[in-house]
Amino acid sequence: MMMILGMMVFERRTLPYQTMKQTSDYRWASGSRIGTRQSQQFLGVGDETITLSGELRPEITGGVASLFALNIMATQGRAWPLLSGNGIPYGMFVITSVNGTHSDLLQNGTARKISFDITLKRVDPSLLEMFGDLKQQAEDVINKVGNNASKLLESL
């Protein structure tokens, strides 16, 4: 598995992308000053987008059905969790565009090659707000385990 968006698994059988472009924008405001450069003030995090691009060969990889499933997800207008193949969360993303170019067509119009681009836009405020303070969660678990271990030892 390369990546998963909601229930769509990106792998060789579905949508094996060859490139992933990630863009993170940061917002800055400028103020005019006399005789020197403008002052800059950080306003916060801007948009984050991920574009997945690849080429499908329906005899080997996924095909029209995989792109169709992704279009169905997009029309639902929902945000989906995006996780890398090694389990690292990217956040909650919406599908903003799905583009497919069909070529090397057979006599019946079936494509032997489908180039695709999928653009995702992050919509959650931050991973911290999504998952909370992971250090605090770990400390809570350790404390509960310690308390239960103490109770278990006392009962012996």
Helices and strands as residue ranges (DSSP letters): E 3-5, E 8-10, E 17-31, E 39-56, H 64-75, E 80-84, E 89-105, E 111-122, H 127-131, H 134-155
